[in-house]
């Protein structure tokens, strides 16, 4: 299976494509990729944010599974 490249350059191409489509349809858009590029030290700053968000997502999934298991054990 060929997975797409997940590089900053490819992401920028995708973001610019999104901007063009939004313009074509007259839809408002916030280009987060461009804003990130303007931020000094974005590589480390935003990478930490993505890692933190991923950890929170994993914790939420684990907690949800825990609650579901506890709920399933209860008899109503």
N, C-alpha and C positions, 0 to 999 in steps of 0.2 A: 504494500500500500504506500503510495507516495503522499506524504503529508506536506502541506504548504510550508514554505519557509516562514519562520516567525522571527524576523529580524526587524530592527527599527526602520530600515529602508523600505521593506515590504509593507510594514504597517503604515508608513507615511503615504505610500502609493494608494493603499486602501482608504485612508482618511481623506486624501484629496479626491478620490472617486466619490466618496460620500458627500463631500462638499458640492461637487458638480451635480450630483443627482438632486440634492436639496435645492440648489439654485434652479434647476430645471423645473421642479415641481412647486417652487415658491414656498418652501418649508424652512422655518427657522432652524438653525443648527449651531451647536457649540463644538468647535473643532478642538477637542481636548488634546489631540496629538500635537498640534501646532503650539498650543499653550504650554504643554510640557516641554517642548523643545526650547522655548524662550526662557525657561527657568534654569538658572545656573545650578549645576550639580543634579540635574533631573534624574540621571541614571541611578544614583544611590537613593535619592530622596523618594522617588516613586516606586523603586523596587521594594523598599522597606514597606511602603503602603500596601503594595500588592501582596507581599508575604503576610502582613498583618491581616488583611482582608481574607486571605486564603485560610489562615489559622482560625479566624472567627467563623468562617463558613463551616470548616470541619467540626469545630466545637458545637455549632448549632445543629449540624446533622447528627452528631453523636448524642447530644442532649435530646433531640427529637426521637431518636431511636430508643433511648432509655425510657422516655415517657411513654412511648408506644408499647414497649415491652411491659412496663408496669401496669398500664391500662389494660392490656390484653390478659394479664394474670388475674385481674379483679373480675369477680362474677357478679353480674347485675340481674 
